[in-house]
Amino acid sequence: MQIGKKIHRLRLQRGLTQQELADRCELSKGFISQLERDLTSPSIATLADILECLGTTLSEFFMETADEKVVFSDEDMFIKEEDGSEILWLVPNAQKNAIEPIIVTIEPGCTSKKDTPHEGEEFGYILSGSGNLVLGDRSYKLKKGNSFYYYAKVPHYIENKGKTALKVIWISTPPNF
């Protein structure tokens, strides 16, 4: 990490000149200039003072944030097949996020995994095919273009009684698949 360059960026973000920062920290403009060009290193106490004047702390200053991946391609996704259904995870490692988006494909005569009651909510959108959403002892007809939303407090699954594959975008929060 180049401390000087990061201090320089913070100073500019705050709209301060080198002289203004130096005055606030009781340092010389020359020291601030050398520091920003990484020609000198401050003591921990001096760095803490500078950062306080820039509105941050030592821990915030040294916290490295990794670039967060936002767009995912088919190379990032993975598929799990079991008992006449296929789950395509759209976001890798979504289990650690607040929501888990997947595409479930259920072959004719098959069902999705029968899920036990759990905390959370689930949403789905039928991309193709038809079937039934079973929530506890109730069943709801599904067809292309329908969506569903429910609290997952009863056993639930989707069954495909049709003649073609049923494909669903399914989102669960918290992750459950």
N, C-alpha and C positions, 0 to 999 in steps of 0.2 A: 504494500500500500504506500502510495506517495502522499504523505501527510500534508505537505505544502500545497499540492494541487487541490486536495480536498478542502483545505482551509480557504484557498483562493475561491473555489466554487461557492462555498458557504458565504463568504464575504460579499461576493457579487449578488448572490440570491437575496441577501439582506439589504442591498443597495448602499453598502458602505465603501468609502475610499480606504486606502491603506492608512492614511493619516487618521481618519475617524476611528478605525479599529485600534490603531496604536494608542490614541488618546484614551479610549475606553479601558484599555488594558494596562495603561501606564508603561508602555514600551515605546521604542523608537520606530519611526516609519521604516528606517533602514533594516531593522530586525524583521519586521513583518515582510518586507520585500524579499529578504534573503530566505526567510522561512517558506514563503510561497513558491520560491524557485528551488526548494529543497537543497539550499546551500548551507543551511544550519538546522540544528534540531533543538527544539525547546525542552526544558525540563518538564517533568510530569505536572508540577504545580503551575508552570507558565502555560502549558497546553490546556490545563483545566480552566485557567482564567480566560484564555482566548476563546475557548469553546463556550464558556458561560456568557461572554459578551456576544457570541454568535447565536445564542439561544439554544444550545444543545449541551449534552453531557459526554463524558468520556465513553461511556458504554454505548450510547447512540452513535457516536462518531466512528467507533471501531466495529460496529455491527455490520457485517457483510450481508447483503441481500442478494441471493442468487436470482438470476433472471427467471421469471416464472413462465413456463410454457403455456401458451394460450391456444394455439392452433395445433390440431392433431391430424395426422394423415393415416391412411389405412395401414401403413407400416408400424404405427404406434399401437394399433388395436390388436386384440387377440380374441380367439374364439374357443369356447368350450362346448363340446357336444356330449349329450347324454340322453338316453331313453327317448328318442324321437324329438328332441328339442335342441336348439342351438342358442347359445348366448354369445353375443358380440359385445365386448366391453369397448365403448367408444372413447373413454378417457382412461389411459393407463394409471394404475394405482389410485383409482377413484375411491377405493375403500377408506382412504385416509381423509377424504374430503367430506363436505356436508351432504352432498348428493352424489348419486351413482347412476349415470345414464347408460342404458344398454339397449340393444335391439335383440328381442327374443323372437325366434322363428320356431313355430310348433307345427310338426307334420300332422296330416289328417289322422284322427283316431288317437292322438297323444295329448298330454297335458304338460304345462309348465311344472316346475318343482312345486310341490305342495308346501306352502309356507305356514309356519305356526304363528300365532299372534306375537307381535312385537311392538315396541315403541316406534312411532314414525308414521309417515304418510307415503302414499304411492300414487303415481300418475302414469297414464299410458295413452298412447295414440295409435290407432289401428292403421297400419300402412297398407296392408292387403289381407284378404281372406275374411273369415268370419269365425265366430266361436262364442263361448260363454265365459264370463267372469264369475267365479264362484266365491262368494264372501260368506263364510259361515254356512248357514242353511239356505241362503238365497242365491239365485242365479240370475245374471243379467246378460242379455244378448248383445253381442258386439259385431260390428261389421266395419268395412273400410270407411275411414273418415270419422268414426266415433272416437271419443276420448273417455277416459274414466279417471276418477280421483276418489281416494278413500283413506281413512285412518286404518292402519293395519292391526286393529285390535281383535280380529277374529281370524281363524284359518282362511287362507285364500290361495287361489290358483286360477289359471286360464286353461280351458279345454277346447280342443279343436275337433268339432264333430262334422266339419265340412269336408269337401273333396280336394281342396287345395291347401297349401301351406298358409298359416296365419302368421303375419309378421307385425310386431308391436314395438314401438319405441316405449321403453319402460323406465321410469325414473323413480328411485327410492331414496328417501331421506329418513333417518341416516342410512348409509349404505347397508344393504342386506344380502346381496347376491354373492 
